[in-house]
């Protein structure tokens, strides 16, 4: 008896990069650059006010901040709500390893200020929630990408290497010999796609 194939969506295979950033207190002359935005203090600014200015922003948004000159727009990230001086930045490129969010150190002049600190959750890493990744990946053709390239390399941390992928909307069947779906995958066939089922489609032997 052949065991039934088990699958998992590509969306759950890879994490999206995020960074929990602790914003600094500023005094006049302090400056830092973060996700495309440069802040230069012209007076005293609390860390909580800096965090509030960066909070709840969409990609491309600008930041306004009292007692500071701000240039640029938020690039490559969106932001969540502020928690005191902390804001979480989330990459706009889901499930992909991107250049880590980096903040230049605050330039200190006069009174001491705390440097920008961040904790990065690396994106693009295969997840193993549930213990193992499965032998076949099922998802839409858009999520799988051309020839399944959006699956990425999942061969290094799986008990069962996913060498086959099936597009649920087109029926395309893809194969990758080494489980590294970034290169070398091919389409090996197509299966029919069932759009709906009725009682007459089932029978008992």
C-alpha positions as CSV (number, residue, x, y, z in Angstrom):
1,X,0.0,0.0,0.0
2,X,1.4,3.4,-1.0
3,X,1.3,6.0,1.8
4,X,-0.6,9.2,1.0
5,X,1.5,12.2,0.1
6,X,1.6,14.8,2.8
7,X,1.9,18.5,2.0
8,X,2.5,21.9,3.5
9,X,2.0,25.4,2.0
10,X,5.0,27.3,0.9
11,X,3.9,30.3,3.0
12,X,4.6,28.3,6.2
13,X,8.1,27.2,5.1
14,X,9.9,30.5,5.3
15,X,9.8,33.4,7.8
16,X,9.6,37.1,6.9
17,X,12.4,39.2,8.3
18,X,11.6,41.5,11.2
19,X,13.6,43.7,13.6
20,X,12.6,44.9,17.0
21,X,14.3,48.3,17.3
22,X,14.9,50.3,20.5
23,X,14.9,53.9,19.5
24,X,17.2,56.4,21.3
25,X,16.8,59.6,23.3
26,X,18.3,62.5,21.3
27,X,19.9,65.8,22.0
28,X,20.7,68.5,19.4
29,X,23.2,67.2,16.9
30,X,22.5,63.5,17.4
31,X,21.7,61.7,14.1
32,X,20.9,58.2,12.9
33,X,19.6,56.5,9.7
34,X,17.0,53.7,9.8
35,X,15.2,52.0,6.9
36,X,15.8,54.9,4.6
37,X,14.9,57.6,7.1
38,X,17.6,60.0,8.5
39,X,16.8,61.8,11.8
40,X,18.9,64.7,13.0
41,X,17.9,66.2,16.3
42,X,17.7,70.0,16.6
43,X,16.7,69.8,20.3
44,X,15.9,67.3,23.0
45,X,13.7,64.4,21.9
46,X,12.7,61.5,24.0
47,X,13.0,57.9,22.8
48,X,9.3,57.4,23.3
49,X,8.6,60.3,20.9
50,X,11.1,58.9,18.3
51,X,9.3,55.5,18.5
52,X,5.9,57.1,18.2
53,X,7.1,59.0,15.1
54,X,8.2,55.7,13.5
55,X,5.2,53.7,14.5
56,X,2.4,52.3,12.3
57,X,3.9,53.3,9.0
58,X,3.5,51.8,5.6
59,X,6.4,51.4,3.2
60,X,7.1,54.8,1.5
61,X,5.7,56.8,4.4
62,X,7.6,59.8,5.8
63,X,8.2,60.6,9.5
64,X,7.7,63.9,11.3
65,X,9.3,64.6,14.6
66,X,9.3,67.8,16.8
67,X,12.8,69.1,17.5
68,X,14.3,67.1,14.6
69,X,15.0,67.3,10.9
70,X,13.8,64.2,9.1
71,X,14.6,63.2,5.5
72,X,13.8,60.1,3.4
73,X,10.9,57.7,3.4
74,X,10.5,54.2,5.0
75,X,12.1,51.8,2.6
76,X,11.7,48.0,2.5
77,X,9.7,47.8,5.8
78,X,6.4,48.5,7.5
79,X,6.2,49.3,11.2
80,X,4.0,48.2,14.1
81,X,2.7,50.2,17.1
82,X,5.2,51.7,19.5
83,X,5.8,50.1,22.9
84,X,7.6,52.8,24.9
85,X,10.8,53.2,22.9
86,X,10.5,50.0,20.8
87,X,9.0,49.5,17.3
88,X,8.9,46.3,15.3
89,X,9.9,46.7,11.6
90,X,8.7,44.0,9.2
91,X,10.1,43.4,5.7
92,X,7.8,44.1,2.8
93,X,9.3,41.1,1.0
94,X,7.6,38.1,2.6
95,X,9.4,34.8,3.1
96,X,12.6,36.0,1.7
97,X,16.1,36.5,3.1
98,X,16.8,40.3,2.7
99,X,19.5,42.6,3.8
100,X,19.3,43.0,7.5
101,X,17.8,46.2,8.8
102,X,20.7,48.4,9.9
103,X,20.9,51.5,12.0
104,X,24.0,53.7,12.0
105,X,25.1,54.5,15.6
106,X,23.8,57.8,17.0
107,X,26.5,60.5,16.7
108,X,27.1,61.8,20.2
109,X,27.6,65.5,20.9
110,X,27.2,67.1,24.3
111,X,25.0,65.0,26.5
112,X,25.1,61.2,26.3
113,X,22.5,59.5,24.1
114,X,21.8,55.8,23.7
115,X,22.6,54.2,20.4
116,X,19.9,52.6,18.2
117,X,19.7,48.9,19.1
118,X,17.9,46.2,17.1
119,X,17.2,42.5,17.3
120,X,16.7,41.0,13.9
121,X,14.7,37.9,13.1
122,X,16.3,36.6,9.9
123,X,13.9,36.0,7.0
124,X,14.1,33.2,4.5
125,X,14.9,30.5,7.0
126,X,13.0,27.2,6.6
127,X,10.8,26.5,9.6
128,X,10.3,23.0,11.0
129,X,7.1,23.6,13.1
130,X,5.6,20.2,13.7
131,X,8.9,18.3,13.5
132,X,9.6,17.8,9.8
133,X,9.0,19.2,6.4
134,X,7.0,17.0,4.1
135,X,7.7,15.2,0.9
136,X,5.4,17.3,-1.3
137,X,4.6,21.0,-1.2
138,X,1.1,22.1,-2.3
139,X,0.3,25.7,-3.0
140,X,-1.0,28.1,-5.7
141,X,1.2,28.8,-8.7
142,X,1.7,32.4,-7.6
143,X,3.0,31.3,-4.1
144,X,5.2,28.6,-5.5
145,X,6.7,30.9,-8.2
146,X,7.9,29.8,-11.6
147,X,9.1,26.2,-11.3
148,X,8.6,26.4,-7.5
149,X,11.5,28.8,-7.0
150,X,9.8,30.6,-4.1
151,X,10.1,27.4,-2.0
152,X,13.8,28.1,-1.5
153,X,16.3,25.7,-0.1
154,X,14.7,23.4,2.5
155,X,17.0,20.4,2.1
156,X,19.3,21.2,5.1
157,X,16.9,21.0,8.0
158,X,14.2,18.5,7.0
159,X,13.8,14.8,7.8
160,X,12.0,14.4,4.4
161,X,13.3,16.6,1.6
162,X,10.5,18.1,-0.4
163,X,11.5,17.2,-4.0
164,X,8.0,17.6,-5.5
165,X,5.7,20.5,-5.6
166,X,2.1,20.7,-7.1
167,X,0.4,24.0,-8.0
168,X,-3.1,23.6,-6.7
169,X,-4.7,26.0,-9.3
170,X,-2.9,24.8,-12.5
171,X,-2.1,21.2,-11.6
172,X,1.5,21.7,-12.7
173,X,3.9,19.2,-11.1
174,X,7.5,20.3,-10.4
175,X,10.6,18.3,-9.4
176,X,13.8,19.4,-7.8
177,X,16.5,16.7,-7.3
178,X,18.3,18.3,-4.3
179,X,15.4,20.0,-2.6
180,X,16.9,23.4,-3.3
181,X,14.2,25.1,-5.2
182,X,16.1,28.3,-6.0
183,X,17.7,26.6,-9.0
184,X,17.5,23.3,-11.0
185,X,13.8,22.6,-10.7
186,X,11.8,21.4,-13.7
187,X,8.1,20.8,-14.6
188,X,7.6,17.1,-15.1
189,X,3.8,17.0,-15.7
190,X,0.4,18.2,-15.1
191,X,-2.6,16.8,-13.2
192,X,-6.2,17.6,-13.6
193,X,-7.7,20.3,-11.3
194,X,-11.0,19.5,-9.7
195,X,-12.9,22.8,-9.2
196,X,-15.9,21.2,-7.4
197,X,-17.1,17.9,-6.0
198,X,-20.6,16.4,-5.9
199,X,-22.0,13.3,-4.2
200,X,-21.8,11.4,-7.5
201,X,-18.0,11.8,-7.6
202,X,-17.7,9.3,-4.7
203,X,-18.4,5.6,-4.6
204,X,-18.0,2.8,-2.1
205,X,-16.6,-0.5,-3.2
